[in-house]
Structure formats: C-alpha cells, structure tokens
Amino acid sequence: MGIKSLKHSLALTFVFTSIVPIAFVSIFVLNHLSVDNINEIEKKNLLLAKAMSGQIESSLREPLVVMENVRTLLRSNPDYSESAVHQILSLHVRGSKFFESIYILDDKGIVRSVGLPPAKDDFKKEVIGINLAHKDFFKKVRETGKPTWSDTFLSIISGKMSLALGLSMDDKTLVGNCSIEYLADLVRRSNFETSIITSIIDRGGAIIVHPDPLIAARQVNVSNLHPVQEGFAGNEGTYRYLFDGKKFVGELKGISPETLTCVLIKAKRDDDINEIHRICLNGDQIAEVYLEEAPFDLLGLKDELEQIFRRPGDVKVYDEAGLIVVLERVKVSETGVEGIGPVADRVRAIFNRYASDQASEE
C-alpha cells in the first residue's frame, strides 16, 4: 500500500490544556488560509480547548467527591462486616455514571473487597486477591497520602479503556475504576464543526478519545510530535505543525470509510530507510492511495475449497482476520495452511494450486 501526503499545504494547530492524567487536544486543519483567518481560528481554537478542558476537569472531580464520601462513610463505621462493605461499594457503583468498580486494597496492595455492577458480580471471585502493589498509582498514594490517578489501561471487567483513582484510607487504599466512555461522550458532543477535531491523549501520548473510532481503538501514539511534547511539559497554548509531502509504503491494517484515515504497519517513508512499526495518517492529509501489489483473494480460494468441502459451514471466511477455517480445524491464510492430517493435506494441495494460478495471472 502506497500513500502520498499533501505537499506543504496542511498545518495543524494543537491546543493543549493541562489536565492530569490526560491532555485535551483541539486540532484545526489549515489549508491556504490568510494570516488574519489563521489568527482568528487559533483564538477560537484556544477558547474551545479551554472550555472543553474545564468540562473534563469538572468531570474528573466528580469521581473524587464520590470516593471521598465513601471513604468518610467507611471510616465512621470501622466495624462494618465484610458483606456490609461490599454492599456499600456495590451501591455506589450501581448508582454511578462513571464507576465500573470500587475496591479496597490492603497495605500490601491486595484487593480485599470490591463493588461491581450487577451484570459483573460473577467477577468478584476473580478480582478478590489480585495484587496491585506494582501499580504506580498505588505506590504514590502510599507515599504521598494524596488522591492519585493512574495511567489509562484496558479494564478486565468492562473491556474498555479506564482510569483508576486511588485514595488513602488509613492503612488501606480505596480505588475506583472509571471508564473513559463518559469523557468520550463529552468530546463527541464537542465535534460540532467539521473543520475542528477534538481528542484526548493519555500521559503516554496515545490518543484514547477521538471522533474516528479507528484511531481511538488503535490508540495511535503521537508522543513524538513536538507540539505534543510541549503540551505535556505543561506549556498549554496554540502550536502550529507543518506537514511536508511524503510517501509512505506499508501494510494496510485499517481504514475509516468516512474519513479515509489509514493505519499502516511495517511502513517506510520515502526519505528514511528505517521501518516504522505503526503510523496513522489522517484522511485530510492524504493526496493519493494506491496498491503496490494485489491482495490475496480469500473469497476466490473459498470458492475453490467449496468445490471439495460442499456441506454448509464446512468452509468459513473471517474477512477481518484474513482467515479461512475448514471443518472447524484447518486454518488457511495468505501465508499458507495450518494443520496436519488428510484434510489439511488436501486443503494444502488446493491452496498451492490456487496460489500458483494467482501468481501466473499477475
């Protein structure tokens, strides 16, 4: 897959506001605009970012207030039974728009009690006893006694990106896991202008909230960009970033049909011999997209296999994974056949013949 970006015609304005543990970014695409227009846009962009950061900071304060109330309640009744503590934690989770779990760690960092939503109550046995002593946020709470946010992580309970808020509670630590989905809703509502993109970046530089779900899902990392580095240094403001036209060649792993935003892996830039593990190119930056080699025709191979394996369901295609499964046990991809035995040998013979025919037609 080859992609050419626009030459000297795009500039991005990054607007950062200092939010811990995340940063808010507003990006405006500038394309052949006058200086007056650009200055006006930058002012508007900065106001938007500050307004949004205020909403996000306010949203991040809400979980803290709830956690402080829970801590006060538990401290005032130190003789609560284990079941009573569990009930209190669960009630605060079930009545919350942001908590997916609240749990208590002992002084060794081990989960001793947990509150979960009703649909996830079966997870209780799996969560109790987990050791979180290695987590940085737990160490900082123990060292400073101050409320501390974690970095973003993929929650084992919800399967979504989350943040953990830790509070010191005597010799224990009270922790609330918050899904960032409610922050994503704020950002989605703010994207009312098609020319402005608003997103949230975590402390590692990964985009965790973005109007393009492909970018958010892949957590594209932009920590190498100078404006991003300035933002995390606490220098909030407006920064302009100019893109030069470059050609990127790599393996296409995802594309958004709406925005044409592409994700390439094993990519190389025309002026650099080093391979880039992963890069995301915004659709607005792309001038040309072309295939350097034809993709492997899985559907054509499926038709060939179905000439032999004729019963419904004998041959299944998983397009997104680039995989065919025969008789629930033999896997076929463009790289070859996985499996042993007579069925696998027969599939392998069909694959080799089909791949040879494909090569001769190119």
C-alpha positions in Angstrom: 0.0 0.0 0.0 1.5 3.4 -1.0 0.2 6.7 0.3 1.3 10.2 -0.7 0.5 13.0 1.8 -0.2 16.6 0.6 2.8 18.8 -0.1 3.3 21.9 2.0 -0.4 22.6 2.2 -1.6 21.5 5.6 -0.9 22.9 9.0 -2.3 21.6 12.3 -2.9 23.8 15.3 -2.5 21.9 18.6 -4.2 23.3 21.6 -3.3 21.8 25.0 -4.7 22.4 28.4 -3.0 21.0 31.5 -5.2 18.1 32.6 -3.9 15.2 34.7 -3.9 12.3 33.9 -4.8 13.2 30.3 -4.4 16.1 27.9 -7.1 17.7 25.7 -6.3 18.5 22.1 -8.1 20.5 19.6 -6.8 20.3 16.0 -7.7 22.6 13.2 -6.7 21.9 9.6 -5.3 25.0 7.8 -5.3 24.9 4.1 -4.2 28.0 2.1 -5.7 30.5 4.6 -4.8 34.1 5.1 -2.9 35.2 8.2 -5.9 37.0 9.5 -8.1 34.0 9.2 -5.5 31.8 10.8 -5.1 34.1 13.8 -8.9 34.2 14.3 -9.1 30.4 14.1 -6.3 30.0 16.6 -8.1 32.2 19.1 -11.3 30.3 18.6 -9.5 27.0 18.9 -7.8 28.0 22.2 -11.2 29.1 23.6 -12.7 25.8 22.6 -9.9 23.8 24.2 -10.1 25.7 27.4 -13.9 25.4 27.6 -13.7 21.6 26.9 -10.8 21.2 29.4 -12.9 22.9 32.1 -15.7 20.4 31.4 -13.3 17.4 31.5 -11.6 18.6 34.7 -15.1 19.0 36.3 -16.0 15.5 35.2 -12.8 14.1 36.7 -13.6 15.9 40.0 -17.0 14.1 40.3 -15.5 10.6 41.0 -13.2 12.2 43.6 -16.1 13.7 45.5 -18.0 10.3 45.5 -14.8 8.4 46.6 -14.3 10.9 49.5 -17.9 10.3 50.6 -17.3 6.5 50.5 -14.1 6.9 52.5 -15.9 9.0 55.1 -18.7 6.5 55.4 -16.3 3.6 55.9 -14.1 5.4 58.4 -17.1 6.4 60.5 -18.1 2.8 60.8 -14.9 0.7 61.2 -16.9 -2.3 62.5 -18.8 -2.9 59.2 -18.9 -6.5 58.3 -17.3 -7.7 55.0 -20.8 -8.1 53.4 -21.8 -4.6 54.5 -18.6 -3.1 53.0 -19.3 -5.0 49.8 -22.9 -3.7 49.7 -21.8 -0.1 50.2 -19.2 -0.3 47.4 -21.6 -2.0 45.0 -24.4 0.6 45.7 -22.0 3.4 44.7 -21.0 1.6 41.5 -24.6 0.8 40.5 -25.7 4.4 41.1 -22.8 5.9 39.2 -22.4 7.1 35.6 -18.6 6.6 35.6 -17.5 3.9 38.1 -17.3 0.3 36.8 -15.8 -0.9 40.1 -14.7 0.3 43.5 -12.4 -1.8 45.6 -10.3 -1.7 48.7 -6.6 -2.7 48.8 -4.8 -3.7 52.0 -1.3 -2.3 52.9 0.3 -4.9 50.6 -1.8 -3.8 47.6 -4.0 -6.9 47.6 -7.7 -6.5 46.7 -9.8 -7.3 49.9 -13.3 -6.1 48.9 -14.9 -5.0 45.7 -18.1 -3.5 44.4 -19.3 -4.3 40.9 -22.4 -3.7 38.7 -25.0 -6.4 38.9 -24.1 -7.8 35.5 -20.5 -8.3 36.5 -21.0 -9.7 40.0 -19.5 -13.0 38.9 -16.1 -11.3 38.6 -15.9 -10.8 42.3 -14.1 -14.1 43.0 -11.6 -13.3 40.2 -10.9 -9.8 41.5 -10.6 -10.5 45.2 -6.9 -11.4 45.9 -5.4 -9.6 42.9 -2.1 -7.9 43.9 -1.8 -4.4 42.6 1.3 -3.4 44.6 3.3 -2.9 41.4 1.0 -0.2 40.1 2.5 3.3 40.2 -0.7 5.0 41.4 -0.8 2.7 44.4 2.8 3.5 45.3 2.2 7.2 45.0 -0.9 7.0 47.2 1.1 5.2 49.9 4.0 7.6 49.6 2.1 10.9 49.5 -1.3 10.2 51.0 -2.8 12.2 48.2 -5.5 11.2 45.7 -3.8 9.9 42.6 -5.0 9.0 39.1 -3.5 6.0 37.2 -2.5 5.9 33.6 -5.1 4.6 31.2 -5.5 0.8 31.0 -7.8 -1.8 29.4 -10.2 -2.9 32.1 -10.6 -6.7 32.6 -14.1 -6.0 33.9 -15.6 -3.9 31.1 -13.1 -4.5 28.3 -12.9 -0.7 27.8 -10.2 2.0 28.4 -10.3 3.1 32.0 -8.6 5.2 34.7 -8.2 4.3 38.3 -8.4 6.9 41.2 -6.7 5.9 44.4 -7.4 7.5 47.9 -5.5 6.8 51.1 -7.8 5.3 53.8 -5.7 4.8 56.9 -3.6 1.6 56.3 -5.7 0.8 53.2 -6.3 2.3 49.8 -9.7 2.9 48.3 -9.7 2.6 44.5 -12.3 3.5 41.9 -12.1 2.3 38.3 -13.7 4.8 35.9 -14.5 4.2 32.3 -13.4 7.0 30.0 -16.6 6.5 28.0 -18.3 9.4 29.6 -15.3 11.6 28.6 -15.7 10.3 25.1 -19.3 11.4 25.1 -18.2 14.9 26.0 -15.7 15.0 23.1 -18.2 13.6 20.7 -20.7 16.3 21.6 -18.0 19.0 21.1 -17.3 17.9 17.5 -19.9 20.2 16.1 -17.7 21.8 13.5 -16.3 19.5 10.7 -13.1 21.6 10.4 -12.1 21.0 14.1 -11.1 17.7 15.6 -11.2 17.3 19.4 -9.5 14.4 21.1 -7.9 13.2 24.4 -4.3 11.9 24.8 -3.1 9.9 27.8 0.2 10.6 29.5 1.9 8.1 27.3 1.0 10.1 24.2 -1.7 7.6 22.9 -4.9 9.0 21.5 -7.6 7.4 23.7 -10.6 9.5 22.6 -11.2 10.6 19.0 -14.2 11.1 16.7 -12.7 8.5 14.4 -13.2 5.2 16.2 -10.4 3.5 14.3 -7.8 6.0 15.7 -9.2 5.6 19.3 -9.4 1.8 19.1 -5.8 1.6 17.9 -4.5 4.2 20.4 -2.3 5.9 17.8 0.7 7.3 19.6 1.6 10.9 18.8 4.2 11.5 21.6 6.9 12.1 19.1 5.3 15.3 17.8 6.9 18.5 19.2 3.6 20.2 20.0 2.5 17.1 22.0 5.8 17.2 24.0 5.2 20.9 24.7 1.7 20.2 25.9 2.9 17.5 28.4 5.6 19.8 29.6 2.7 22.0 30.9 3.1 24.6 28.1 -0.5 24.9 27.2 -1.4 27.1 24.2 -1.6 27.0 20.4 1.1 25.3 18.4 1.3 25.1 14.6 2.7 22.0 12.9 3.5 21.9 9.2 3.4 18.7 7.2 5.6 18.1 4.2 4.6 15.8 1.3 5.9 12.3 2.0 5.3 8.9 0.5 4.6 6.0 2.9 4.7 2.4 1.9 3.4 -0.3 4.3 0.8 -2.9 5.1 -2.7 -1.5 5.5 -4.2 -2.6 8.8 -7.3 -0.4 8.9 -9.1 2.4 7.1 -12.1 4.5 8.0 -14.5 4.7 5.1 -15.9 8.0 6.3 -12.6 9.9 6.8 -10.2 7.8 4.8 -7.9 7.8 7.8 -5.4 4.9 7.3 -3.3 2.8 9.7 -0.1 1.3 8.2 2.3 -1.2 9.9 5.8 -2.1 8.8 5.8 1.2 6.9 8.7 3.1 5.3 8.9 6.8 4.4 10.5 7.7 1.1 13.3 9.7 2.8 14.1 7.3 5.6 15.4 3.7 5.4 14.1 2.9 8.9 10.9 0.9 9.3 8.0 2.5 11.2 6.2 -0.1 13.4 2.8 1.7 13.1 1.7 5.0 11.7 -1.7 6.6 11.4 -2.4 9.1 8.5 -5.4 11.4 8.8 -7.6 11.3 5.7 -7.3 15.1 5.3 -3.6 14.7 4.9 -3.7 12.1 2.1 -3.3 13.1 -1.5 -3.1 9.6 -3.1 -3.6 6.0 -2.1 -2.6 3.0 -4.3 -1.9 -0.7 -4.1 1.6 -1.8 -5.0 0.5 -5.4 -5.0 -2.8 -7.1 -5.3 -4.3 -8.5 -2.1 -4.7 -12.3 -1.7 -8.2 -13.3 -2.9 -9.7 -15.2 0.0 -13.1 -15.4 -1.5 -11.7 -17.0 -4.6 -9.9 -19.6 -2.6 -13.1 -20.2 -0.6 -14.9 -21.0 -3.9 -12.2 -23.5 -4.8 -12.4 -25.2 -1.3 -16.2 -25.4 -1.5 -15.9 -27.5 -4.7 -14.5 -30.2 -2.4 -16.0 -29.4 1.0 -19.6 -28.9 0.0 -21.6 -29.1 3.2 -22.9 -25.7 4.5 -20.5 -24.5 7.2 -17.6 -26.7 6.1 -15.7 -23.6 4.8 -15.9 -20.3 6.8 -14.3 -17.0 5.9 -13.3 -14.4 8.5 -12.5 -11.3 6.4 -11.2 -9.1 9.2 -8.8 -11.7 10.3 -7.8 -12.7 6.7 -8.6 -16.3 7.5 -10.5 -19.3 6.2 -11.3 -22.2 8.5 -12.1 -25.6 7.0 -14.1 -28.2 9.0 -13.5 -26.1 12.2 -9.9 -27.2 12.5 -7.7 -26.3 9.4 -6.8 -22.7 9.1 -5.8 -21.0 5.8 -4.4 -17.5 5.3 -2.4 -15.9 2.5 0.8 -17.3 4.2 -0.3 -20.9 4.0 -2.2 -23.7 5.7 -2.1 -24.6 9.4 -3.0 -28.2 10.4 -2.0 -31.9 10.0 -3.7 -34.9 8.7 -5.5 -35.9 5.5 -7.9 -32.9 5.5 -5.0 -30.4 6.0 -3.0 -32.1 3.2 -6.0 -31.9 0.8 -6.5 -28.2 1.7 -2.8 -27.5 1.3 -2.8 -29.0 -2.2 -5.8 -26.8 -3.2 -4.1 -23.7 -1.7 -0.8 -24.4 -3.5 -2.6 -24.8 -6.8 -4.7 -21.7 -6.3 -1.7 -19.6 -5.2 0.3 -20.8 -8.3 -2.6 -19.8 -10.6 -2.9 -16.4 -9.0 0.9 -15.7 -9.4 0.8 -16.7 -13.1 -2.1 -14.3 -13.7 -0.2 -11.2 -12.3 
